[in-house]
Structure formats: C-alpha cells, structure tokens
Amino acid sequence: MNLVIWLAVGGLIGWLASLFMKSEVRQGPFLHIVFGIVGAMLGGWFISPLVGVDTLNQNTFSFGALLVSFFGATLLLALVNMLRRGSVR
C-alpha cells in the first residue's frame, strides 16, 4: 500500500510543481510521478533538516511534509529547465 501512496502523492506533487513552473506541456503522467518522487527525496535530504519537518518517506503524512516535497520537486524542475534551456523558466 505504501507504494501506491508514493505513486499517487508523487504524481500529484509532480503535477503541481510542473504547473507552478509552467512546464506542463512537455510532461506526461509518468514524468509527473518521477519528478514528484525524486523531488520529495531531494526535499527530504536538503530542505527537511533546515526546517525540522519529517518527510513522506518517514511515514509522516502532514502538510509540512507535503510542502517540503513540493519545494523539492519545484527545485528539481528548475534545475532540469536550467540544464535543458539555460534558464529556469
């Protein structure tokens, strides 16, 4: 069941991050899930210790954990856009 939650929440977070970064056109559902899960992991490694919030990977389903995951996915999309186009947006 944990895998299903990872996929659903990862897809939702990846979709929201792509809407925020205005990169919705070039992505499909698979990339939303990938960016959401990888972004949540990056957010858990780098952002979570700074703000003191547990992550979704630690079985903590809270608003703070969702925000950390969203910001991680947004940062990941910004890095990918910068490498792809030379600019963040």
N, CA and C atoms as an extended XYZ file, in Angstrom:
267
Properties=species:S:1:pos:R:3:atomname:S:1:resname:S:1:resid:I:1 pbc="F F F"
N         0.814       -1.195        0.000 N   MET     1
C         0.000        0.000        0.000 CA  MET     1
C         0.862        1.264        0.000 C   MET     1
N         2.026        1.201        0.624 N   ASN     2
C         2.919        2.344        0.678 CA  ASN     2
C         3.369        2.762       -0.723 C   ASN     2
N         3.595        1.800       -1.606 N   LEU     3
C         3.990        2.097       -2.980 CA  LEU     3
C         2.887        2.846       -3.725 C   LEU     3
N         1.653        2.456       -3.512 N   VAL     4
C         0.527        3.113       -4.167 CA  VAL     4
C         0.424        4.564       -3.694 C   VAL     4
N         0.634        4.803       -2.407 N   ILE     5
C         0.594        6.159       -1.868 CA  ILE     5
C         1.738        6.983       -2.434 C   ILE     5
N         2.933        6.400       -2.533 N   TRP     6
C         4.073        7.102       -3.134 CA  TRP     6
C         3.751        7.526       -4.564 C   TRP     6
N         3.181        6.625       -5.350 N   LEU     7
C         2.857        6.932       -6.740 CA  LEU     7
C         1.788        8.017       -6.841 C   LEU     7
N         0.749        7.910       -6.028 N   ALA     8
C        -0.337        8.894       -6.090 CA  ALA     8
C         0.133       10.266       -5.623 C   ALA     8
N         0.775       10.314       -4.477 N   VAL     9
C         1.241       11.600       -3.947 CA  VAL     9
C         2.363       12.156       -4.816 C   VAL     9
N         3.246       11.297       -5.302 N   GLY    10
C         4.316       11.745       -6.199 CA  GLY    10
C         3.770       12.324       -7.482 C   GLY    10
N         2.753       11.704       -8.051 N   GLY    11
C         2.129       12.228       -9.258 CA  GLY    11
C         1.459       13.570       -9.010 C   GLY    11
N         0.781       13.692       -7.881 N   LEU    12
C         0.115       14.952       -7.541 CA  LEU    12
C         1.130       16.069       -7.306 C   LEU    12
N         2.171       15.781       -6.558 N   ILE    13
C         3.188       16.795       -6.271 CA  ILE    13
C         3.938       17.178       -7.546 C   ILE    13
N         4.275       16.203       -8.368 N   GLY    14
C         4.939       16.495       -9.636 CA  GLY    14
C         4.078       17.326      -10.560 C   GLY    14
N         2.789       17.052      -10.588 N   TRP    15
C         1.865       17.820      -11.414 CA  TRP    15
C         1.754       19.254      -10.917 C   TRP    15
N         1.619       19.433       -9.589 N   LEU    16
C         1.528       20.776       -9.023 CA  LEU    16
C         2.815       21.568       -9.253 C   LEU    16
N         3.960       20.904       -9.108 N   ALA    17
C         5.238       21.586       -9.340 CA  ALA    17
C         5.381       21.982      -10.804 C   ALA    17
N         4.929       21.140      -11.720 N   SER    18
C         5.026       21.488      -13.145 CA  SER    18
C         4.070       22.615      -13.502 C   SER    18
N         2.904       22.693      -12.850 N   LEU    19
C         2.009       23.828      -13.054 CA  LEU    19
C         2.653       25.109      -12.531 C   LEU    19
N         3.286       25.030      -11.370 N   PHE    20
C         3.947       26.185      -10.775 CA  PHE    20
C         5.099       26.675      -11.641 C   PHE    20
N         5.851       25.745      -12.231 N   MET    21
C         6.994       26.107      -13.061 CA  MET    21
C         6.608       26.323      -14.529 C   MET    21
N         5.333       26.172      -14.859 N   LYS    22
C         4.814       26.342      -16.220 CA  LYS    22
C         5.509       25.423      -17.228 C   LYS    22
N         5.701       24.175      -16.851 N   SER    23
C         6.302       23.191      -17.759 CA  SER    23
C         5.348       22.029      -17.997 C   SER    23
N         4.051       22.283      -17.905 N   GLU    24
C         3.025       21.254      -18.015 CA  GLU    24
C         2.965       20.625      -19.400 C   GLU    24
N         3.256       21.375      -20.441 N   VAL    25
C         3.041       20.923      -21.809 CA  VAL    25
C         3.947       19.754      -22.179 C   VAL    25
N         5.167       19.761      -21.717 N   ARG    26
C         6.150       18.771      -22.153 CA  ARG    26
C         6.155       17.487      -21.318 C   ARG    26
N         5.325       17.382      -20.316 N   GLN    27
C         5.391       16.232      -19.432 CA  GLN    27
C         4.116       15.407      -19.499 C   GLN    27
N         4.289       14.141      -19.213 N   GLY    28
C         3.153       13.252      -19.110 CA  GLY    28
C         3.021       12.765      -17.680 C   GLY    28
N         2.078       11.877      -17.433 N   PRO    29
C         1.867       11.389      -16.073 CA  PRO    29
C         3.085       10.663      -15.499 C   PRO    29
N         3.815        9.943      -16.334 N   PHE    30
C         4.988        9.221      -15.838 CA  PHE    30
C         6.041       10.187      -15.303 C   PHE    30
N         6.295       11.266      -16.034 N   LEU    31
C         7.291       12.239      -15.581 CA  LEU    31
C         6.808       13.021      -14.365 C   LEU    31
N         5.495       13.220      -14.235 N   HIS    32
C         4.980       13.851      -13.022 CA  HIS    32
C         5.313       12.993      -11.803 C   HIS    32
N         5.102       11.702      -11.936 N   ILE    33
C         5.387       10.794      -10.829 CA  ILE    33
C         6.879       10.777      -10.514 C   ILE    33
N         7.712       10.726      -11.551 N   VAL    34
C         9.168       10.707      -11.345 CA  VAL    34
C         9.636       11.987      -10.666 C   VAL    34
N         9.203       13.139      -11.193 N   PHE    35
C         9.617       14.404      -10.588 CA  PHE    35
C         9.079       14.547       -9.173 C   PHE    35
N         7.876       14.065       -8.922 N   GLY    36
C         7.310       14.152       -7.576 CA  GLY    36
C         8.069       13.301       -6.577 C   GLY    36
N         8.389       12.064       -6.936 N   ILE    37
C         9.081       11.168       -6.009 CA  ILE    37
C        10.532       11.583       -5.819 C   ILE    37
N        11.238       11.875       -6.910 N   VAL    38
C        12.644       12.289       -6.794 CA  VAL    38
C        12.740       13.647       -6.107 C   VAL    38
N        11.823       14.549       -6.421 N   GLY    39
C        11.806       15.844       -5.755 CA  GLY    39
C        11.517       15.724       -4.270 C   GLY    39
N        10.639       14.797       -3.890 N   ALA    40
C        10.367       14.566       -2.472 CA  ALA    40
C        11.606       14.021       -1.764 C   ALA    40
N        12.343       13.158       -2.442 N   MET    41
C        13.574       12.641       -1.838 CA  MET    41
C        14.598       13.757       -1.673 C   MET    41
N        14.775       14.587       -2.700 N   LEU    42
C        15.716       15.702       -2.602 CA  LEU    42
C        15.285       16.699       -1.527 C   LEU    42
N        14.003       16.980       -1.473 N   GLY    43
C        13.492       17.865       -0.435 CA  GLY    43
C        13.703       17.293        0.954 C   GLY    43
N        13.557       15.983        1.074 N   GLY    44
C        13.797       15.338        2.362 CA  GLY    44
C        15.249       15.388        2.783 C   GLY    44
N        16.145       15.309        1.817 N   TRP    45
C        17.576       15.338        2.146 CA  TRP    45
C        18.073       16.745        2.450 C   TRP    45
N        17.603       17.735        1.675 N   PHE    46
C        18.178       19.071        1.782 CA  PHE    46
C        17.304       20.076        2.523 C   PHE    46
N        16.000       20.051        2.326 N   ILE    47
C        15.127       21.059        2.910 CA  ILE    47
C        14.638       20.636        4.289 C   ILE    47
N        14.314       19.381        4.460 N   SER    48
C        13.750       18.894        5.714 CA  SER    48
C        14.646       19.157        6.928 C   SER    48
N        15.962       18.938        6.858 N   PRO    49
C        16.784       19.250        8.036 CA  PRO    49
C        16.830       20.748        8.359 C   PRO    49
N        16.647       21.597        7.358 N   LEU    50
C        16.677       23.039        7.594 CA  LEU    50
C        15.435       23.535        8.329 C   LEU    50
N        14.287       22.932        8.028 N   VAL    51
C        13.038       23.394        8.634 CA  VAL    51
C        12.551       22.479        9.752 C   VAL    51
N        13.158       21.326        9.919 N   GLY    52
C        12.804       20.417       11.005 CA  GLY    52
C        11.491       19.683       10.824 C   GLY    52
N        11.144       19.369        9.591 N   VAL    53
C         9.896       18.665        9.289 CA  VAL    53
C        10.234       17.267        8.799 C   VAL    53
N         9.502       16.265        9.279 N   ASP    54
C         9.688       14.909        8.763 CA  ASP    54
C         9.207       14.841        7.319 C   ASP    54
N         9.682       13.829        6.604 N   THR    55
C         9.318       13.692        5.196 CA  THR    55
C         8.280       12.605        5.012 C   THR    55
N         7.755       12.519        3.790 N   LEU    56
C         6.797       11.470        3.466 CA  LEU    56
C         7.453       10.100        3.506 C   LEU    56
N         8.760       10.041        3.255 N   ASN    57
C         9.470        8.765        3.282 CA  ASN    57
C         9.597        8.208        4.688 C   ASN    57
N         9.405        9.052        5.692 N   GLN    58
C         9.455        8.599        7.080 CA  GLN    58
C         8.061        8.278        7.604 C   GLN    58
N         7.134        8.015        6.694 N   ASN    59
C         5.744        7.674        7.007 CA  ASN    59
C         5.046        8.767        7.801 C   ASN    59
N         5.377       10.009        7.518 N   THR    60
C         4.719       11.152        8.122 CA  THR    60
C         3.934       11.866        7.049 C   THR    60
N         2.632       11.746        7.111 N   PHE    61
C         1.772       12.387        6.122 CA  PHE    61
C         1.189       13.644        6.751 C   PHE    61
N         1.835       14.778        6.513 N   SER    62
C         1.390       16.042        7.091 CA  SER    62
C         1.517       17.132        6.040 C   SER    62
N         0.957       18.288        6.357 N   PHE    63
C         1.029       19.417        5.440 CA  PHE    63
C         2.469       19.879        5.249 C   PHE    63
N         3.255       19.882        6.322 N   GLY    64
C         4.664       20.265        6.228 CA  GLY    64
C         5.453       19.322        5.339 C   GLY    64
N         5.186       18.033        5.446 N   ALA    65
C         5.874       17.048        4.609 CA  ALA    65
C         5.494       17.224        3.141 C   ALA    65
N         4.242       17.555        2.877 N   LEU    66
C         3.811       17.804        1.502 CA  LEU    66
C         4.470       19.069        0.940 C   LEU    66
N         4.607       20.104        1.767 N   LEU    67
C         5.269       21.321        1.312 CA  LEU    67
C         6.749       21.089        1.014 C   LEU    67
N         7.419       20.328        1.862 N   VAL    68
C         8.828       20.009        1.624 CA  VAL    68
C         8.968       19.236        0.318 C   VAL    68
N         8.088       18.294        0.084 N   SER    69
C         8.121       17.520       -1.153 CA  SER    69
C         7.843       18.399       -2.364 C   SER    69
N         6.876       19.314       -2.234 N   PHE    70
C         6.561       20.230       -3.335 CA  PHE    70
C         7.750       21.121       -3.664 C   PHE    70
N         8.394       21.688       -2.660 N   PHE    71
C         9.546       22.553       -2.910 CA  PHE    71
C        10.719       21.764       -3.494 C   PHE    71
N        10.892       20.525       -3.065 N   GLY    72
C        11.934       19.686       -3.656 CA  GLY    72
C        11.667       19.404       -5.125 C   GLY    72
N        10.412       19.100       -5.465 N   ALA    73
C        10.055       18.844       -6.867 CA  ALA    73
C        10.188       20.115       -7.699 C   ALA    73
N         9.843       21.260       -7.122 N   THR    74
C         9.988       22.528       -7.832 CA  THR    74
C        11.454       22.836       -8.099 C   THR    74
N        12.308       22.616       -7.110 N   LEU    75
C        13.741       22.834       -7.307 CA  LEU    75
C        14.308       21.887       -8.358 C   LEU    75
N        13.852       20.640       -8.351 N   LEU    76
C        14.307       19.682       -9.355 CA  LEU    76
C        13.887       20.121      -10.759 C   LEU    76
N        12.654       20.578      -10.910 N   LEU    77
C        12.199       21.068      -12.218 CA  LEU    77
C        12.980       22.302      -12.646 C   LEU    77
N        13.306       23.185      -11.717 N   ALA    78
C        14.097       24.370      -12.051 CA  ALA    78
C        15.485       23.965      -12.534 C   ALA    78
N        16.094       22.979      -11.878 N   LEU    79
C        17.413       22.503      -12.313 CA  LEU    79
C        17.350       21.868      -13.694 C   LEU    79
N        16.327       21.060      -13.938 N   VAL    80
C        16.182       20.419      -15.247 CA  VAL    80
C        15.950       21.469      -16.327 C   VAL    80
N        15.106       22.467      -16.048 N   ASN    81
C        14.872       23.538      -17.027 CA  ASN    81
C        16.138       24.335      -17.287 C   ASN    81
N        16.928       24.585      -16.253 N   MET    82
C        18.149       25.341      -16.424 CA  MET    82
C        19.155       24.556      -17.287 C   MET    82
N        19.237       23.266      -17.073 N   LEU    83
C        20.153       22.446      -17.878 CA  LEU    83
C        19.642       22.289      -19.313 C   LEU    83
N        18.339       22.205      -19.474 N   ARG    84
C        17.750       21.992      -20.792 CA  ARG    84
C        17.759       23.259      -21.644 C   ARG    84
N        17.365       24.387      -21.048 N   ARG    85
C        17.188       25.612      -21.821 CA  ARG    85
C        18.163       26.717      -21.466 C   ARG    85
N        18.856       26.599      -20.371 N   GLY    86
C        19.751       27.664      -19.947 CA  GLY    86
C        19.073       28.703      -19.087 C   GLY    86
N        17.761       28.528      -18.808 N   SER    87
C        17.046       29.436      -17.912 CA  SER    87
C        16.097       28.603      -17.056 C   SER    87
N        15.695       29.163      -15.927 N   VAL    88
C        14.829       28.419      -15.011 CA  VAL    88
C        13.442       28.267      -15.595 C   VAL    88
N        12.891       29.281      -16.221 N   ARG    89
C        11.540       29.187      -16.787 CA  ARG    89
C        11.569       29.090      -18.244 C   ARG    89
